Amino acid sequence: MKKIIAVFILFFFACPIYAVNSYNKYGQKEGSYNLNSTGNITEYDKYGAKKASYQKTSSGYNTYDKYGRKTGSFKETYSGYNSYDQYGRKTGSYKTNSNGITTKYDEYGRKTGSFKKDSTGTITEYDQYGRKVRSFK
């Protein structure tokens, strides 16, 4: 469910913006995410072709592929969000600490990465070893 990561950022960090671009660790654009007025999100690849969509629910988001098939969901918890696949099996969780750093865990509770937002509003994703993976701005 890697594609969900940027979407998680859009709503978890409550960004007051309606479009986010994603870039790889070399600064090359990978895609974009557009948020509409109802809170639903559409993901596009770097060429502008639709890749996925994310529909807001009362407890988080449902995720769909470009054909409208459900691929998973996010549900809010007391400390962040849990992610699930299309069958309702937990695939991971996201927890934010008092410093504003969000840590990503797999279904077994092992740390798999983190996100940090800087003063310019850019959000950087790191792997479990602290290496930059991508950025969102």
N, C-alpha and C positions, 0 to 999 in steps of 0.2 A: 504494500500500500504506500509505496514511496511517493506517488503523485499527490497524496493527501497532505504531505508535510506543509506545503505553502498555504494550503487552505486552512490548516490548523492555525497557522500564524495569523492569517487574516482575521479570524474571529477571536482567537484566544487573546491576542494583543490588542484587540479592539481598535485597530488602525482606523483613523478617521479619513480613509481614502477609499476610492472605488476601483483602483487598478494597481496591480503590483506586477513588476517584471522579475523573473528569476534569471540568475546568471551562474555559470559554473565557476569553479575556482580560478579559472583564467580570465574571468570577466566577460566571457562570451554569452550572449543571451540564449537562454534555453526555452523560454516560453513566457506566458503571462496569465494573469488571473483577474477577471473582472467581477466586481461585486455589484449587484443591482439594488434597487431601493427596498426590495423585500428581503434582502439578506442572502439570496441565492447567488452562487458563484459559478462562472464558466471558466474552464481552463483551456488555453490555446497553446499550440506548439510554437516554435520560433518563426514559422511561416504564416501563422494566423489561422491554422486549421483547428477546429474544435477537437479537443482530446477527451474531455470529461466534464461533468457538471456535479454540483453539490447543492442539495436542497436543504434549506433550514427546517428544522423540526423543533418541537417544544423542548427537546432535551439535547440538541446538538445538530448534527448534519447526517443525511444519507448521501452516499456517493454513487455516481452512475458513470458508466463508460459513454463513449460518443454515440452509441446506439441506444442509450436509455436503459441499459441493463444494470441493475443494482450490483455494486461491487463491494459495498461495506457501509460502515457508519462510524460516527463519533458520538459519544455520550459524555455529558458533563459529570464530573465527580466533585467531591468536596475540595480536592486539591488540584484539579486540572481536568483532563479528559482521558477516556479509554477509547481505543479503536477496536473495531470488530470487522470480520470479513462478512461476505454476503450470507453466510449461514449462521451468523450470530456468535461465532467463536472469537474470543478476545485475541487480538493480534499485538497489542501493545498499550502503553500508557504514556502520558505527558504530564509532568508535574513542574510547577513553577515555584521557586523559592523567593525569599524576601528581597533578594538582590535583583529580581527580574530575570533570572536565568532559568530557562525551561530545559529540563532534562527528559530525554526520550528513552523509554525502556521497551524491551521486547515482551512477549507474552509470559516469559519466565521471570521477569523482574530484573533482567540484566541490562545495564546501561548500554545504549547503542549510539548515543549522540546527544547534542545539546544545541540550543539556540540562544543567541545573545543580541539584544538590540542596542545600538549605540546612540550617541546624542544627535546624530543626523537623521535617525529613523531607519537606517539600514539594519536589517536583521541578517546575521550570519549564522549559518548552520555548520557545526563541527561534528566530526565522527567521534567515536568513543575514546580516541587517543588525542583529541584536541586539534586534529588537522582540519583545516577549512575544506568544506565540501561545496557549498554554494552560498549565494547571498540573494536577498530579496529587497527590492527598493522601488 
